[in-house]
């Protein structure tokens, strides 16, 4: 959106945003294969055999090569705009940070469906103008519909 919006247009966009809290949702599906996991582990120079040696991983009780948490975060972030598109009244956007909670191991061969929605909208007056804090929550489930991870991220929209 352009900063050339009128105050009435900005107010309308804010009202639209409020209506999207707990409603605006988007999903993306990522299929994780062994070669992706191995190449990622090599790229970050992580020698852990859980990520690269299928026989070793099976001896530890998993079904096969496990996915390192960093891969999971990276693939979800780069995996194609999981956050729903919502109207923003201001031009400037900042990443307000995020956090992850890992609940179950993810293995090569899993198919992860990530569903994200806008869960909170806060407004604040800052030194340089109005600020909107948009919190998105994403649930990551495997092909058995088991919740493997949760993530939350904040986008800051500045006037």
N, C-alpha and C positions, 0 to 999 in steps of 0.2 A: 504494500500500500504506500501511497505517497504522502509526504508530510503536507501536501497541498490540500488534504481533505479538510472539509469544513468541520466545525465543532459538532454540528448536527450529524454529519456522516460518522465521525469518530464515536459519538454517543450511540448511534445505531449499531456500529460494529461491536462495541462493548456489550450491548444488549444481546446481540447474536452470540457472542462468546459465552455469556452467562447461561444462555439456553443450551449450549453444547456441553456443559459440565455433566459428566456421567452419561452422556449420550453419544458424543462424537467418538467413533471407534474405527480402527483400521487394523487389518491383519496382513501378515506376510508369512510365507512358508519357506523354510530353508532346509534343503536336504544336505546332510553332512556326510561326506565320503572320506575314506581312509587317506587318500592321497592329499586331500585338502589339509587334514590334521597333521600328517607327516611333514608336508611342506611348511606349514605354519610353525611347527616345533623347530624345524631346522632353521627357519628364518629368524626366529628369536633366540636361537642357540640354546634351547632347553633340551638337555640330553635325557630327560626322564623317560625311561623305557615304557611307561604307561601310555605315552603319546605316540610311540613309534614301533614298539615290538608287540605284535599281536599275541604271540605265545606267552610272553611274560605277563601281559595284561590279563590273559585268561587264567594264569596260575594264581593271580591275586584275587580271583573271584568275579571279575567282571566278564562280560560276554565278549569283549574284544577291546580294541584300542579305545581309550578314553579321550575325551576332548578337554584340553587344558582350559581353565576358566578364561584366560585372556583371549583365546580363540572365540569363545562363545560371545564375549562382549564385542569383540571386533566384528565378527560376522553379523551380529544383530545390528550394530551401528552402521555397517556398510551394506547391509543386506537389503536395502531398498526402502527407505522412508516408511518405517512402521508407524510413525506418529500420524494421527489424522490431520488433515489440512484444516486449519481454522483461520478465520479472518483476523488480521492484526491491524490495529489502527495506527501504529507508528512504524517508522522506517527502521530504526536501529534494533538489532537483535543480539542478545548475548546468551551464551550457554551458562546457565545457573548451576551446573553440576548435577550429579546424580549418584545413585547408589544401587548396588546389586545384592540380592540374596539368592544364594545357590542352595537348592533343596535336594536334588537328586543328581547322580552322575549322568552325564550325557556321553553316549558312545558314537563312534563312527558308524554310520548306517542309520542313525536316528533321523527322523524328520521332525523339525521343530516348527510349531506354529506360534507366532508371537502376535498377540492382540493387544493393542494399545488404545488407551482412551484418556481424554482430558478429565482429571479428577478434581482439580482445584484451580481457582482463579482468584488472585489477590491483587488489589490495587494499592499503590503507595505513592506518596509525593516525595520525590527526591530533590536534591539540590539543583539538578539540571532539568527538572520537569517530572511529569507523571511516569510511573513505571508499572508495568503489568507483570505479574509472576504467574506463569502457567505451569502447572504440575501435571505431567503425564505419567500414567502407570501402565506398565506392560507386563502381561502374564505370558510366560513361555512354557508351552506344553509339548510333550513328545507325542509320537503317533499312537500311544496308548491313552492319550488324554491325561497323562500325569503331569502335574505342575512341577517343572524342573528348576525354574528360576522366576524371580520377580525383579523388576527394575523400575526405578522412578527417576525421572529427569525433569529439570526445571528449565524453561525458556523465559528469558527476561526481555520484554518488549519495551523500549525506551522512547519517550517523546523527543 
